[in-house]
Amino acid sequence: MTLIFSNDDIDRLLTMPEYIDVLEDAYRELEEGRGVVRARTDSLAPTINSDAVYGLKSADGIAPKFRTSAVRINSDIITCPEINGQPRRVKVPAAPDNRWVGLVLLFSTDNGEPLAIFPDGVMQRMRVGATSGLGIKFMARENAETVGMIGSGWQAGAQLLAVTSVRNVKSVKVFSPSQENCVGFCGEWSGKVEATLIPVATAEEAMSEVDIALCSSSSLDYIYYKEWLTPGLHLTSIKLPEIHPDAALAADRLVIHNLEDKQPILSAAGTPSLENVRGTHGEVKTSIQFDKLPTLFDLISGKVVGRENDAEITCFLNNTGTGYQFAACGAVAVAKAKELGIGNEVPTNWFTEDVHP
């Protein structure tokens, strides 16, 4: 039987510390050359809304250690509005009932069968958080206890869970362009983590006098700058456009998530310009020689060290996610689901065929 999960099911199956442990284990396999990662692809085309573009995104990976492979697929209506003076990449919930569309297909590498199908939302958020968490675990000061964060949206909650999972955090200053969202976020999460959450009025205030700086926004432009760097800081982002290249290059140690970051985009006539969709992404990659940098895999394997003393400034760029993350985390989720009786079983024959494809 093939398991069908909802986002609520996925949320019940794995905690943030478990995601961090699974990915740390999985990345050792990648460093040893046994896992497979395919670079994400984005295909763009016109849609009926002239202010939007249709995007079909896919990424996949194979995790032999977990005996699984996964494909993540997103079918999106994308807009690029300016919000509070900054360009944003906003996916519109245009599917029936005002919903988004993202799916993960998990397969067995033993016999090829589909093991599970589930929405990508919760797992993608948690694996992004766990990736940042691993960067913090290997690069931030052991005694780091104060955090600044820019962002109060969906991804920010996972970043908060990650940093508090790997360090004994006492306080977190949070800034968001929407003060209402910022105050609401701090109120919601104050009961979920032990750290004290403090809404602040500016990004610079959030980033001042902290041990760890987290960027967790939907901005297509820079939100963190070189002049905010201080000795001993660990700086991290969830995507490339957030940290100005001058800030990243000024760090004593700079590490990226992985080198599988080539993202071919196919654009049809009449679509918004790629700059509108990707923001400063291209500028960052022009300024920083990614192929010269160590990766998170190098950190975990011990090939490089994340920090040698408490005065160093370290920076981790989560330049791109991978389908491999879903293969590893999905395998653990399915195993737990079977133990706990979570999910809906459907006949695997619905997704297999008796003719040669």
Secondary structure, 3 states (H helix, E strand, C coil): CEEECCHHHHHHHCCHHHHHHHHHHHHHHHHCCCCEEEEEEEEEECCCCCCCEEEEEEEEEEEHHHCEEEEEEEEEEEECCEECCEEECEEECCECCCECCEEEEEEECCCCCEEEEEECHHHHHHHHHHHHHHHHHHHCCCCCCEEEEECCCHHHHHHHHHHHHHCCCCEEEEECCCHHHHHHHHHHHCCCCCCEEEECCCHHHHHCCCCEEEECCCECCCCECHHHCCCCCEEEECCHHHECHHHHHHCCEEEECCCCCCCCEEECCCCCCHHHHHCCHHHHHHHCCHHHCCEHHHHHHCCCCCCCCCCCCEEEECCCCCHHHHHHHHHHHHHHHHHHCCCEEECHHHHCCCCCC
